[in-house]
């Protein structure tokens, strides 16, 4: 089966802020915490958006595109699959342990047979079977393309507009009064405990080795006290009116660039990639904080092909919210690949050559 390599020069435009979730507890709550870098960077250089994050999203969009195509054609062979098969398709993760036990010594063509049988897995890979597609990190074209959102403050609507209590039942009004009193008392009590925790943590920096065990024990006691306070409340929730953490993001209008490489792929595997982009256009959402207006993007991919030492420019792929198109005088191979995807997966319930449930080289 003939294969070609492709290089996509990607330009991504942030329609809304492009934020990134990182596991930094409480990031952005204090002035010092806001100074902590949140977006990744190379040695203090410009921030970037991780390419593998986009890659993981498009992998899932590829699976969605396959299942959408089959559902439209009323073939449901793979519309519902087992959890192990779904995790393998969407994440490349084997939850059964069978892949680790596979012995492929001397069977050099076994993985090629698997790629042909399950082209989605063949393109995006799994453990012990490498990807045929690579996603480079997205770097801003200009300096200062990111900003720090300092966070907001969640208010209690019933305090701002007291007349809204008229929309509640008598029981609801009583609950609201109790909740408001609880919020006020909790804020006072927890403030004192949290202040003492910070005081002990500050003293730890200069404490001797002999003093530290008792101080750690005191911190644990205070943290447990906070938990116990919450358990005793009738409404076990954080205070409704409270500060919200900030985040770091690329600015609306910022342009980021990257490269996506497809190495020695078939026309169908190219079609899977294009179908994933088409599926992505249904939301055009990248990253977290959708509720805050973040994450909408547009992409333009200038696609080149490489075969037998010859490079050819094929055209541009445009992706945005509810927008998808392929342009260019020499873009026929791209159109053909996408059409091949549509035809192949519409008929795969009748075609035993394609088996999306297969993830072992030796079934």
C-alpha positions in Angstrom: 0.0 0.0 0.0 1.5 3.4 -1.1 2.4 5.8 1.7 3.5 9.4 1.8 4.7 11.8 4.4 3.0 15.2 5.1 4.1 18.4 6.8 1.5 20.8 8.0 2.6 24.4 8.8 0.0 25.4 11.5 -1.1 28.9 12.4 -3.5 29.1 15.3 -5.4 32.3 16.2 -6.9 32.7 19.6 -10.4 34.0 19.2 -10.8 34.0 23.0 -8.2 33.6 25.7 -6.3 30.3 25.4 -5.8 29.1 29.0 -4.0 26.1 30.4 -4.8 24.0 33.4 -1.9 23.2 35.6 -1.8 21.3 38.9 -0.9 24.2 41.1 -3.2 24.2 44.1 -4.7 27.6 44.7 -2.8 29.3 41.9 -3.6 33.0 41.6 -5.2 33.6 45.0 -2.4 35.7 46.3 0.0 38.3 44.8 3.0 35.9 45.3 1.2 33.0 43.7 0.3 35.1 40.6 3.9 35.5 39.9 4.4 31.7 39.5 4.7 30.8 35.9 1.7 28.7 34.8 2.1 28.3 31.0 5.1 26.1 30.2 8.2 27.7 28.7 11.7 26.7 27.7 14.1 28.0 30.3 12.3 31.2 31.1 11.6 32.0 27.4 8.2 32.8 25.8 5.3 30.7 26.9 4.0 28.0 24.6 1.0 25.7 24.3 1.9 22.0 24.4 1.5 20.2 21.1 0.6 16.9 22.7 -2.4 18.5 24.3 -3.7 19.4 20.8 -2.7 15.9 19.7 -4.7 14.2 22.4 -7.7 16.2 21.6 -7.6 15.5 17.9 -7.1 11.8 18.7 -10.5 11.8 20.5 -12.0 13.9 17.7 -10.9 11.2 15.2 -12.8 8.6 17.2 -15.8 10.8 17.5 -15.7 11.4 13.7 -15.6 7.6 13.1 -18.6 7.0 15.3 -20.5 9.9 13.9 -19.9 8.6 10.3 -21.1 5.2 11.2 -24.1 6.4 13.1 -25.2 8.5 10.1 -25.0 5.5 7.9 -27.0 3.4 10.4 -24.2 0.8 10.9 -23.7 0.2 14.6 -21.0 -2.4 14.7 -18.6 -0.1 16.6 -21.1 2.5 17.9 -20.9 0.8 21.3 -17.6 -0.9 22.3 -16.0 -2.3 25.4 -14.2 0.0 27.9 -10.8 -1.6 27.1 -11.3 -0.9 23.4 -12.5 2.6 24.0 -9.5 3.4 26.3 -7.1 2.0 23.7 -8.7 4.0 20.8 -8.9 7.3 22.7 -5.8 7.2 24.9 -3.6 4.4 23.6 -3.8 2.9 27.1 -4.1 -0.9 27.7 -6.2 -1.5 30.8 -6.2 -5.3 30.3 -2.4 -5.9 30.5 -2.6 -8.0 27.3 -0.2 -5.7 25.3 2.6 -6.2 27.8 2.3 -9.9 27.5 2.4 -10.0 23.6 5.5 -11.7 22.2 6.3 -10.4 18.7 9.9 -11.6 18.4 10.6 -12.3 14.8 7.1 -11.2 13.6 8.2 -7.9 12.0 5.0 -7.5 10.0 2.6 -8.1 12.9 2.2 -4.4 13.8 1.7 -3.5 10.1 -1.2 -5.9 10.0 -2.6 -4.2 13.1 -2.2 -0.7 11.6 -4.1 -1.9 8.5 -6.9 -3.5 10.5 -7.3 -0.5 12.9 -6.1 2.6 11.1 -7.2 5.0 13.9 -4.9 3.2 16.3 -2.3 2.9 13.5 -2.1 6.6 13.1 -2.2 7.7 16.8 -0.4 4.7 18.2 -0.4 2.8 21.4 2.2 1.4 23.8 4.8 -0.6 21.9 3.4 0.8 18.6 4.6 4.3 17.8 2.5 7.1 16.4 2.7 8.1 12.7 1.8 11.7 13.6 3.7 14.3 15.6 2.4 17.5 17.1 4.9 20.3 17.7 4.4 22.8 20.5 2.5 26.0 19.6 4.7 29.1 20.0 3.5 32.7 19.9 4.7 34.7 16.9 5.1 37.9 19.1 6.5 38.5 22.6 4.0 39.4 25.3 1.2 37.3 23.8 0.1 36.1 27.2 -1.6 37.7 30.2 -2.5 36.8 33.8 -6.1 36.9 34.7 -6.2 38.0 38.4 -9.3 36.0 39.1 -12.7 37.3 40.1 -15.1 37.2 43.1 -18.2 35.1 43.3 -21.0 37.0 44.9 -24.2 35.9 46.6 -27.0 37.0 44.4 -29.5 37.1 47.2 -27.3 39.6 49.1 -27.1 41.8 46.0 -30.8 41.6 45.2 -32.6 40.8 48.4 -36.0 40.9 46.6 -35.1 37.6 45.0 -36.0 35.8 48.3 -39.6 36.3 47.2 -39.0 33.5 44.7 -38.3 31.0 47.4 -40.7 28.9 49.5 -41.0 29.5 53.2 -38.6 26.6 53.8 -36.3 28.0 51.2 -36.2 31.4 53.0 -35.4 29.8 56.3 -32.6 27.8 54.6 -31.2 30.9 53.0 -31.1 32.8 56.3 -29.3 29.8 57.9 -26.9 29.6 55.0 -26.0 33.3 55.2 -25.4 33.1 58.9 -23.2 30.0 58.3 -21.2 31.8 55.6 -20.5 34.7 58.0 -19.5 32.6 60.9 -17.5 30.2 58.8 -15.6 33.1 57.2 -14.7 34.5 60.7 -13.7 31.1 62.2 -11.8 29.8 59.3 -10.0 33.1 58.8 -8.5 32.8 62.3 -7.4 29.1 61.8 -5.9 29.8 58.3 -4.0 32.8 59.7 -2.5 30.6 62.4 -1.6 28.0 59.9 0.3 30.6 57.8 2.0 31.9 61.0 3.3 28.4 61.9 4.3 27.8 58.3 6.3 31.0 58.3 8.0 30.1 61.6 9.0 26.7 60.1 11.5 28.4 57.8 13.7 29.4 60.8 12.9 26.6 63.2 15.4 24.1 64.4 15.3 20.5 63.5 14.1 19.7 67.1 11.2 22.2 66.8 9.9 21.2 63.4 8.1 17.9 64.4 5.9 19.7 66.9 5.2 22.5 64.4 4.2 20.0 61.7 1.9 18.4 64.2 0.3 21.7 65.0 -0.3 22.4 61.3 -2.0 19.0 60.9 -4.2 19.8 63.9 -5.3 23.1 62.5 -6.0 21.6 59.0 -8.1 18.9 60.7 -9.9 21.6 62.6 -10.9 23.3 59.3 -12.2 20.0 58.0 -14.2 19.4 61.2 -15.7 22.8 61.0 -17.0 22.1 57.6 -18.4 18.7 58.6 -20.5 20.3 61.5 -22.2 22.7 59.1 -25.7 21.8 57.8 -24.6 23.0 54.4 -21.2 21.5 53.8 -20.1 23.9 51.2 -17.4 26.6 50.8 -18.6 30.2 51.4 -20.7 31.3 48.4 -19.2 34.7 48.2 -15.5 34.0 47.8 -12.5 34.9 45.6 -12.0 32.8 42.5 -8.5 31.7 41.4 -6.8 33.4 38.5 -5.1 31.8 35.5 -2.6 32.6 32.7 -3.6 32.5 29.1 -2.7 33.7 25.6 -4.5 36.9 24.6 -7.4 37.0 22.2 -6.0 37.7 18.7 -2.6 36.1 19.6 -1.1 34.0 16.8 0.7 30.8 17.5 2.6 28.6 15.1 3.5 24.9 15.1 4.1 22.0 12.8 2.2 18.7 12.5 4.1 15.8 10.8 2.5 12.7 9.4 5.2 10.0 8.6 4.6 7.5 5.8 0.8 7.3 6.1 -1.8 5.9 3.8 -4.5 7.9 2.2 -7.0 6.6 4.7 -4.8 7.6 7.6 -4.5 11.1 6.1 -8.3 11.1 5.8 -8.6 10.2 9.5 -6.5 13.2 10.4 -8.6 15.6 8.2 -11.8 14.1 9.6 -10.5 14.8 13.1 -10.0 18.5 12.1 -13.5 18.6 10.6 -14.9 17.1 13.8 -12.9 19.7 15.9 -14.7 22.5 14.0 -18.0 21.5 15.8 -16.6 23.1 19.0 -13.2 24.7 18.0 -12.5 24.6 21.7 -9.0 24.1 23.1 -8.1 24.1 26.7 -10.2 24.8 29.9 -12.5 27.6 31.2 -15.1 27.4 28.5 -17.6 29.0 30.9 -15.3 32.1 31.1 -15.2 32.6 27.4 -11.8 30.9 26.9 -10.6 28.4 24.4 -12.2 29.2 21.0 -9.5 29.1 18.3 -9.1 29.2 14.5 -6.5 27.2 12.6 -4.9 27.3 9.2 -2.8 24.4 8.0 -0.6 24.7 4.9 -0.1 21.1 3.8 2.9 19.8 1.9 3.5 16.2 0.8 6.7 14.3 0.3 7.1 11.2 -1.8 10.2 9.7 -3.5 12.3 12.8 -2.7 9.8 15.2 -4.2 8.0 17.9 -2.1 4.7 19.3 -3.2 2.4 22.0 -1.8 -1.1 20.7 -1.7 -3.2 23.5 -0.2 -4.6 24.9 3.0 -7.0 23.5 5.5 -9.1 26.1 7.4 -10.7 25.2 10.8 -12.9 27.4 13.0 -16.2 27.3 14.9 -18.6 25.6 12.5 -16.2 26.3 9.7 -14.1 23.7 7.8 -12.7 24.0 4.3 -9.9 22.8 2.0 -8.5 25.2 -0.6 -5.8 25.1 -3.2 -5.5 24.2 -6.9 -3.5 21.0 -6.0 -5.6 20.0 -3.0 -7.3 17.1 -4.7 -5.3 14.5 -2.7 -6.7 16.1 0.5 -10.3 16.0 -0.8 -9.8 12.4 -2.0 -8.4 11.4 1.4 -11.4 12.9 3.3 -13.8 11.2 0.9 -12.0 7.9 1.4 -12.5 8.3 5.1 -16.2 8.9 4.7 -16.7 5.9 2.4 -14.5 3.6 4.4 -16.1 4.1 7.8 -19.6 4.3 6.4 -19.1 0.8 5.1 -16.8 -0.7 7.7 -19.6 -2.6 9.4 -19.7 -4.7 6.3 -16.0 -4.6 5.7 -14.1 -7.1 7.8 -10.8 -5.5 6.9 -11.4 -2.7 9.4 -11.8 -3.6 13.0 -11.7 -0.7 15.5 -12.0 -3.1 18.4 -8.7 -4.7 17.6 -5.6 -3.5 19.5 -3.5 -6.7 19.7 -1.0 -7.5 16.9 -2.1 -11.2 17.2 -5.9 -11.3 17.7 
